[in-house]
Amino acid sequence: MKRIAVWIFYAIGTLAIAYLALYFYAAFTGRALVPGDPIHIFRKPDAPNYSAATDGALA
């Protein structure tokens, strides 16, 4: 039982190190954030515009 606990401990540590490695990879290879740049949200051009309540539905 003690041996299984040790292997679980090693597995959790390995996952934590892998997560940190992926985080640092994403942080240092990602696009730099510049103040004032617009946020790019990718959506389908033919998607309906739900934020424009022009028919008075929310009035």
C-alpha positions in Angstrom: 0.0 0.0 0.0 2.9 2.3 0.8 4.5 1.6 -2.6 1.2 2.6 -4.4 1.1 5.8 -2.4 4.6 6.7 -3.5 3.8 6.0 -7.1 0.7 8.2 -6.9 2.8 10.9 -5.3 5.3 10.7 -8.2 2.5 10.8 -10.8 1.0 13.9 -9.3 4.4 15.6 -9.2 5.1 14.6 -12.8 1.7 16.1 -13.9 2.4 19.3 -12.0 5.8 19.7 -13.6 4.3 19.0 -17.0 1.6 21.6 -16.4 4.2 24.2 -15.4 6.3 23.4 -18.5 3.3 23.9 -20.7 2.3 27.1 -18.9 5.8 28.6 -19.4 5.9 27.4 -23.0 2.6 29.2 -23.7 3.6 32.3 -21.7 6.9 32.8 -23.5 5.9 31.8 -27.0 2.5 33.5 -27.1 1.6 36.8 -28.6 2.6 39.8 -26.6 -0.2 41.9 -25.2 0.1 45.6 -26.1 -2.1 48.2 -24.3 -4.6 49.8 -26.7 -4.7 46.9 -29.2 -8.2 45.6 -29.8 -9.2 42.2 -28.6 -9.7 39.9 -31.6 -12.8 37.7 -31.1 -13.2 35.2 -34.0 -16.8 34.5 -34.9 -18.8 33.5 -37.9 -19.5 36.5 -40.2 -23.1 35.4 -40.7 -23.9 34.9 -37.0 -26.9 36.8 -35.7 -26.2 40.0 -33.6 -27.9 39.3 -30.3 -26.6 42.5 -28.7 -28.5 44.8 -31.0 -32.1 45.0 -29.7 -33.4 47.2 -32.5 -37.0 45.8 -32.5 -37.7 47.1 -29.0 -37.8 43.7 -27.4 -35.9 44.8 -24.4 -37.4 48.2 -24.0 
